[in-house]
Amino acid sequence: MYNTFIFLPLYNGLVALMNIPGIDVGLAVILFTAIVRLILYPLSKSALFTQVRMKDAEPELNKIKAQYADNRQVQAQKMMELYKEKKIKPFSGVLLLIIQLPILLALISVFYKVVPTVQPELLYSFIHVPVAHISLFGINLIGKSLVLSLLTGVIQFLQLHYSLASHQIRLADKKNKQNGNAGAKTAGSTTDMMTSMNTNMKYFMPILAFASVYWIIPARYPQAASIIAIYWSVSTLFTLCQELYIRKRLLKI
């Protein structure tokens, strides 16, 4: 079932793009990633809504956790009430992960089996074996690439920088509004701690992204490392664009 409904359609879809005149493997992977992300957008939309709203609700959630630290039952009840009020679906991200995980694993296998040569026995009868150029703008895609690995880290940084920067601005606004309240000191210290954690994440995740596509992934999938780096970069850009769209057009924040 996995091969029939997930792996083979993805493999043949990528090879079909490689058959387009003038499309090398790198461009095919970029187009392929864009198509996959567009198909998955209806599923990821709910998770992105939840992610954005959860970030905005963090100060209230931390306040509830501190206020009802000794009564977990009341704490859970108050948190569920806040979720309902903010229209947050806390389990949508888990559901999306469950759906996307087999697709992600299949994509890694697809990239690994398409480099350096296409395997004809995996193709549908109407898909031809392409004359594949394993490159992107002159960059050889067989093995790992320092340039593509650095690009992956930079794009990851930009995505987190925007996402966390907008979140920190809203946290600062909420902190200023709370300055006259009795719980302002506690709320302020919580906000400062969250800001510090977000800053650390903004620098840690890009380093992890770079290390993953330059050292960790090549150790297991040496031939497909550069293609996975392209997929990671394009996918991260899509995440950034989707968050921009959701914030500006749908949530209007």
C-alpha positions as CSV (number, residue, x, y, z in Angstrom):
1,M,0.0,0.0,0.0
2,Y,2.8,2.4,0.9
3,N,4.5,1.8,-2.5
4,T,1.3,1.9,-4.5
5,F,-0.3,5.0,-3.0
6,I,2.6,7.1,-1.7
7,F,6.1,6.2,-3.0
8,L,5.4,5.3,-6.6
9,P,3.2,8.3,-7.4
10,L,5.8,10.7,-5.9
11,Y,8.7,9.0,-7.7
12,N,6.9,9.1,-11.1
13,G,5.8,12.6,-10.5
14,L,9.4,13.8,-10.0
15,V,10.6,11.8,-13.0
16,A,7.8,13.3,-15.2
17,L,9.0,16.8,-14.3
18,M,12.6,15.7,-15.3
19,N,11.2,14.8,-18.7
20,I,10.3,18.5,-19.4
21,P,12.8,20.0,-21.9
22,G,15.2,22.4,-20.2
23,I,14.5,21.1,-16.7
24,D,17.4,19.6,-14.8
25,V,17.1,17.6,-11.6
26,G,17.5,20.7,-9.4
27,L,14.7,22.6,-11.1
28,A,12.5,19.5,-11.1
29,V,13.0,19.1,-7.3
30,I,12.0,22.8,-6.8
31,L,8.9,22.4,-8.9
32,F,8.1,19.1,-7.3
33,T,8.4,20.5,-3.8
34,A,6.2,23.4,-4.7
35,I,3.5,21.1,-6.1
36,V,3.6,18.8,-3.0
37,R,3.4,21.7,-0.6
38,L,0.4,23.2,-2.5
39,I,-1.4,19.8,-2.4
40,L,-0.7,19.6,1.3
41,Y,-1.7,23.2,2.0
42,P,-5.3,22.5,3.0
43,L,-4.0,20.1,5.6
44,S,-1.2,22.4,6.8
45,K,-3.5,25.5,6.9
46,S,-5.2,24.4,10.1
47,A,-1.9,23.5,11.7
48,L,-0.5,27.0,10.8
49,F,-3.6,28.7,12.2
50,T,-3.0,26.8,15.4
51,Q,0.7,27.6,15.5
52,V,0.1,31.3,15.0
53,R,-2.7,31.5,17.6
54,M,-0.8,29.4,20.1
55,K,2.1,31.9,19.9
56,D,-0.3,34.7,20.6
57,A,-1.9,32.9,23.5
58,E,1.4,32.0,25.2
59,P,1.2,34.7,27.9
60,E,-2.3,33.7,28.9
61,L,-1.4,30.0,28.9
62,N,1.7,30.7,31.1
63,K,-0.5,32.7,33.5
64,I,-3.0,29.8,33.8
65,K,-0.1,27.3,34.4
66,A,1.3,29.5,37.1
67,Q,-2.0,30.3,38.7
68,Y,-3.2,26.7,38.9
69,A,0.1,24.9,39.2
70,D,-1.2,22.9,42.2
71,N,-4.4,21.9,40.6
72,R,-3.8,20.2,37.3
73,Q,-7.5,19.4,36.6
74,V,-8.6,23.0,36.9
75,Q,-5.5,24.0,34.9
76,A,-6.4,21.7,32.1
77,Q,-10.0,23.0,32.2
78,K,-8.9,26.6,32.0
79,M,-6.5,25.9,29.2
80,M,-9.3,24.2,27.2
81,E,-11.5,27.2,27.8
82,L,-8.8,29.5,26.5
83,Y,-8.3,27.2,23.4
84,K,-12.0,27.4,22.7
85,E,-12.1,31.2,23.1
86,K,-9.1,31.7,20.8
87,K,-10.4,29.1,18.3
88,I,-7.3,27.0,18.8
89,K,-7.2,23.3,17.8
90,P,-4.3,22.0,19.9
91,F,-4.1,18.6,18.3
92,S,-4.2,19.7,14.6
93,G,-0.4,19.8,14.5
94,V,-0.1,16.3,15.7
95,L,-2.7,15.1,13.1
96,L,-0.8,16.9,10.4
97,L,2.5,15.3,11.5
98,I,0.9,11.8,11.4
99,I,-0.3,12.5,7.9
100,Q,2.9,14.0,6.6
101,L,5.4,11.6,8.2
102,P,4.9,8.8,5.6
103,I,5.0,11.4,2.8
104,L,8.3,12.8,4.2
105,L,9.9,9.4,4.5
106,A,8.7,8.6,0.9
107,L,10.2,11.8,-0.4
108,I,13.6,11.0,1.1
109,S,13.4,7.5,-0.6
110,V,12.4,9.2,-3.9
111,F,15.3,11.6,-3.8
112,Y,17.7,8.8,-2.9
113,K,16.5,6.5,-5.7
114,V,16.5,9.2,-8.4
115,V,20.2,10.0,-8.0
116,P,22.4,9.4,-9.9
117,T,20.3,7.4,-12.2
118,V,16.5,6.9,-12.6
119,Q,15.3,3.3,-12.0
120,P,13.1,2.3,-15.0
121,E,11.5,-0.6,-13.1
122,L,9.8,1.9,-10.8
123,L,8.2,4.0,-13.6
124,Y,4.7,3.8,-14.9
125,S,4.4,2.7,-18.5
126,F,3.7,6.2,-19.8
127,I,6.6,7.8,-18.0
128,H,9.9,7.8,-20.0
129,V,13.4,7.5,-18.6
130,P,14.8,11.1,-18.8
131,V,18.2,12.2,-19.8
132,A,18.9,13.6,-16.3
133,H,21.3,16.4,-15.6
134,I,22.1,16.1,-11.9
135,S,22.7,19.8,-11.4
136,L,21.1,23.1,-10.4
137,F,22.5,26.3,-12.0
138,G,25.9,24.5,-12.5
139,I,26.0,23.0,-9.0
140,N,26.6,19.3,-9.0
141,L,23.9,17.6,-6.9
142,I,25.6,14.2,-6.4
143,G,26.7,14.2,-2.8
144,K,26.6,17.1,-0.4
145,S,27.1,20.8,-1.2
146,L,28.5,23.4,1.1
147,V,26.7,26.2,-0.9
148,L,23.3,24.5,-0.7
149,S,23.8,23.6,3.0
150,L,24.6,27.2,3.9
151,L,21.6,28.3,1.9
152,T,19.4,25.9,3.9
153,G,20.6,27.4,7.1
154,V,20.1,31.0,5.9
155,I,16.6,30.4,4.7
156,Q,15.8,28.6,8.0
157,F,17.1,31.7,9.9
158,L,15.0,34.1,7.8
159,Q,11.9,32.1,8.4
160,L,12.4,31.9,12.1
161,H,13.5,35.6,12.3
162,Y,10.3,36.8,10.7
163,S,8.1,34.4,12.7
164,L,9.7,35.0,16.1
165,A,10.2,38.7,15.5
166,S,6.5,39.3,14.8
167,H,5.6,37.2,17.9
168,Q,8.0,39.1,20.1
169,I,6.5,42.4,19.0
170,R,3.0,41.2,20.0
171,L,4.4,39.9,23.3
172,A,6.0,43.3,24.0
173,D,2.6,45.0,23.3
174,K,0.9,42.7,25.7
175,K,3.6,43.3,28.3
176,N,3.1,47.1,28.1
177,K,-0.6,46.7,28.5
178,Q,-0.1,44.6,31.7
179,N,2.3,47.1,33.3
180,G,-0.5,48.6,35.5
181,N,-1.9,45.2,36.5
182,A,-1.1,43.4,39.8
183,G,0.4,40.5,37.9
184,A,2.6,42.6,35.6
185,K,5.9,41.6,37.2
186,T,5.2,37.8,36.8
187,A,3.9,38.3,33.3
188,G,6.9,40.5,32.4
189,S,9.4,37.9,33.7
190,T,7.6,35.2,31.7
191,T,7.6,37.3,28.6
192,D,11.4,37.9,29.0
193,M,12.0,34.2,29.4
194,M,10.0,33.4,26.3
195,T,11.9,36.1,24.3
196,S,15.2,34.6,25.4
197,M,14.1,31.1,24.4
198,N,12.9,32.3,21.0
199,T,16.2,34.1,20.4
200,N,18.1,31.0,21.2
201,M,15.9,29.0,18.9
202,K,16.4,31.5,16.1
203,Y,20.1,30.7,16.1
204,F,20.1,27.0,17.1
205,M,17.6,25.8,14.4
206,P,19.6,27.2,11.4
207,I,22.8,25.6,12.7
208,L,20.9,22.3,13.1
209,A,19.5,22.7,9.5
210,F,23.0,23.2,8.2
211,A,24.5,20.3,10.2
212,S,21.6,18.1,9.1
213,V,22.1,18.6,5.3
214,Y,25.9,18.8,5.4
215,W,26.8,16.1,7.9
216,I,23.9,14.1,9.4
217,I,21.9,13.3,6.2
218,P,24.9,12.6,4.0
219,A,26.0,9.9,6.5
220,R,22.8,8.0,5.7
221,Y,21.8,9.2,2.2
222,P,25.1,10.5,0.7
223,Q,23.9,10.7,-2.9
224,A,20.7,12.6,-2.1
225,A,22.1,15.1,0.4
226,S,22.1,18.1,-2.0
227,I,18.6,17.3,-3.3
228,I,17.3,17.0,0.3
229,A,18.9,20.4,1.0
230,I,17.0,21.9,-2.0
231,Y,13.7,20.3,-0.7
232,W,14.3,21.7,2.8
233,S,15.1,25.2,1.5
234,V,12.0,25.4,-0.8
235,S,9.8,23.8,1.8
236,T,10.9,26.4,4.4
237,L,10.3,29.2,2.0
238,F,6.7,27.9,1.5
239,T,6.2,27.8,5.3
240,L,7.3,31.5,5.5
241,C,5.0,32.5,2.6
242,Q,2.1,30.5,4.1
243,E,2.5,32.2,7.5
244,L,2.7,35.6,5.8
245,Y,-0.5,34.9,4.0
246,I,-2.3,33.6,7.0
247,R,-1.3,36.5,9.2
248,K,-2.0,39.3,6.7
249,R,-5.0,37.9,4.8
250,L,-6.8,35.5,7.1
251,L,-6.0,36.4,10.7
252,K,-5.2,40.1,9.8
253,I,-2.4,40.5,12.4
